[in-house]
Every structure is written in C-alpha cells, then in structure tokens.
C-alpha cells in the first residue's frame, strides 16, 4: 500500500476523502505486474478530478507509484484513490490543491470462472439512483447508494443487481455497466443524470464503433430490457458477464457478448 | 484526536468511511469542557447509524471518549464520525459490525459576532440537491453536493448559500437548516427526499411546540420565501442567523428569530 508515494496504509482523519467523500477512484486488474488498461484508467481519473476541481498528479508520477506497487504485488485488484487532501474545517474546497493519492491491492477476485461463459442471474434493486448531473458518470467516493443496493443482494441468489433511476430507466449494475443487444444494435444507458462511466464500458463502446456495430447511448426502460436478444454487464475486473436470467426471462446463448469479450481479450493478450 | 478510543489522527485506507463515505457524523460546539446538547447529538448519531445499518456504540462509551477529548481541549468545534469500519473488498456491508469511531476538535469558529444580531446575506446555489429518500435527513459522509455548493460561494459576498431540490423547493443551507416565519407560523422545509436534519433544527421545532407557536414542516418554493416576515438559518455551531438579504428582498428586524435564539440560549446557559 502506498499513500502519497510512501509505503503506508493510513491517512489523516482530516482528509476530505473521509470527511466528505471528496475524491475519485478506479479499480484495475493487475496480472503479472501489468495493470490492465492503465492509460484508460488514468484518463478517467484525470477527467473525474477535473470535473470536481481536484488536482490530478501527472501520469508519470502515478505510473511510477503503480509500478512500485506491482513490483511487490504482481497480481490482484488495484485500487487507486485521489482525494482533495486536507483543508480547513468546512465544505468549501481549499485553494492549496494538495491532493492525496492512495494505492491498495487486494487478492485476485474469486468469482466462479464460468460466469463469462454461462452468464449470471441478475435482479432489480429496490433502491433508485438519484439524479445529479454535476456528479453523474464520475467514479467519486460518495458511494452510499451502491452500498445500500449491494446490501439488498446479501443472502439472495442474484449475482448482480440492476439499478433504476427515479424515472424507471435502467442505469447500471451495483458494480458494473450494462449493455443490451436489441435487433442488432448495441444499447447502453445514458449516464448524464446518474451512474458511473467505467473504463470497460468505454472499451465496449470503442469496440462496437471500430467493428461497425450500431450503437446507441440512451434511456432504457425495464420492459424494453426483457425484449433484448442479449444483456451483459461489464467492469474492469469481471470483464463481460452475460445475463442468463432476469425476472421471468431466460437467455441461453450470448454470441455477441462472447464475440466482444474475445475481441477485447485479444487486444490485450 | 481519538480513533476507536485511542489517541491518534490516522485511519486505515481500507476504512469504508473513506472508500464509500459509508458513515455518519455530527458537529458539536464545546465550551468550558462541555459539549452543547450532546444527548441530542447522540440520539441523532444513533438514529442515522440505525438507518444505514451501522453499529452505534453505547452512549456511555461515546460520552467517555468525548470527556477524554474535552479534558485536553475544552473549547472548540468537536466532530465525531462513526463509519462502518473495514471490510472485504466490495460495496456490500460486512457482517462483522465493527464500526470506527473518530473524534476531532478544531478551534472555535471565527465568524463575525454580529451575524446573530444583524443577520447575513444569503443567496441561491445553482446546484440542485438530488432526491434520495433512503438517505434524506441522514448526516452521512456522502457530502459532495455540499462541497460543490460551498465552492460556488467562494469569492462571493454571500454568507450562506440556499439549496433547492430538482422541483424548485428550497431545502436547506449549505451547512444549515432553514426556517421561515410567515404570518405568525414557523415553517421549515420537509426533508423526506433530501437534506440533513440537524440537531439545532430539532431544537427550534421543539421550542416552537413548547411555546405554542404554529409550526409547519412542508415544501417551500422560492417565491414564497420572499414573502416571509423573517428567515433564518440554524446549526449547532452558529446557533441562529437571521437572513437580512436574499435576492432583491431586505429584512431589517428579526424579532422572532431573536426570541427563539434567546429562548434556546437561556435553556442551556
């Protein structure tokens, strides 16, 4: 673990990351001392920091810290957090701009290996995501909605919960982005009002564009989801998981999800 | 500063308070080693912990920790944070229930002393509070909306910013609750969809009830606010600040705000 470039696993109780969730983060899969898609994650970190007015260290500085971490721990789930750092008492952001950078790594995930092939059982969470255009898309540290949504799934057989907004649009999974294949078009929810825009979502969108697959970013209702030819959830750790079960609907084959998964895997073999 | 009862100013980077803002807090005024309205703050802490499923330590344990803190630092702004503690990777709350308790104290606030008498200049923030009934009223650590709202006020002459929800209801200040006196009735915004329910808000409501002042908790629109006979914002640190200026409207006297202020001050002299 690294805090501001030095080995350590502690931060100040006056860090605004703790006090207000005033920071951003990313979760990255590391294999053989290589962090998958690090440049894309850095772009997102930088984008999210700018959106919140947080100083994002240069790519070279973060890359060096990441390499230090991976030298000691070559495999696992890397988490990088950038907070606005410490400041005076009160909500107003300090002018100093001295952000805090935290690196942590956890063991590789222990998900059943056949999920990418056989698909998962999805279900709807009761909690509705709130609309906040100033924070939508940003992977910030205000994640209580995800916590409450994930808590709904404890002791259920649901592998991933889907979240709707207050207008009944399906937005994302508790820890993933969502794609729907409908009559040959790939559709993913619009995230301009709520939700987190993940790196893996961008990669799927990019893949579709490069492979001339029609793509739409728009609102998706619950009923429309059940008409889908395929559904899948994605994130940087799980990759792509097709949905085999949602409500009364079952899906048996996921040829397009598989095609995209193999396409993306091939690019970073 | 205390962390889990021991002197210290550091917490683990794996604490869910940092990772997800998964915790609650309160801010308390301490004078001469006495924390004002501590029993009310404890009630709120307990209520908010229960709402989020976080284990709240017994009152006796927290009171002892508070006394330890005030023995060393008799005056200032006390902050107590209770987080869900550490857990496995992922949003789902751990079963363990081992929460983290953090105490901190800052110097007494340096606000101009005449604000309670002469009133403040208020203004509207552009940011709209998002509706989330599962989190409304709770003083949790997901405070990015307050940070963004407070940032709007930097380099302005506005002493406190008022926040509306997406339906144009006025909800609260960036760091305070709001009251309006309208034709002899005290009105404060309904907080069932968003906002933070402060201890000082409860005290004013309680005072009105005990003093037979008509009171309503309901939605308040921007236009109605300008019709008010008096407006004031409250929190545990500032007490009661009347608003002397909002948009084009000016108020010169605040007899009811003063009456309530002196009533509340007298109760805890």
Interface residues (C-beta under 8 A of the other chain):
Chain A: X1 X3 X9 X10 X11 X12 X13 X14 X15 X16 X17 X18 X19 X20 X21 X22 X25 X52 X53 X77 X79 X81 X83 X84 X89 X90 X91 X92 X93 X102 X104 X106 X109 X127 X128 X130 X131 X132 X134 X135 X140 X141 X142 X143 X144 X145 X146 X147 X148 X149 X150 X151 X153 X154 X166 X174 X175 X194
Chain B: X1 X3 X9 X10 X11 X12 X13 X14 X15 X16 X17 X18 X19 X20 X21 X22 X25 X52 X53 X77 X79 X81 X83 X84 X89 X90 X91 X92 X93 X102 X104 X106 X109 X127 X128 X130 X131 X132 X134 X135 X140 X141 X142 X143 X144 X145 X146 X147 X148 X149 X150 X151 X153 X154 X166 X174 X175
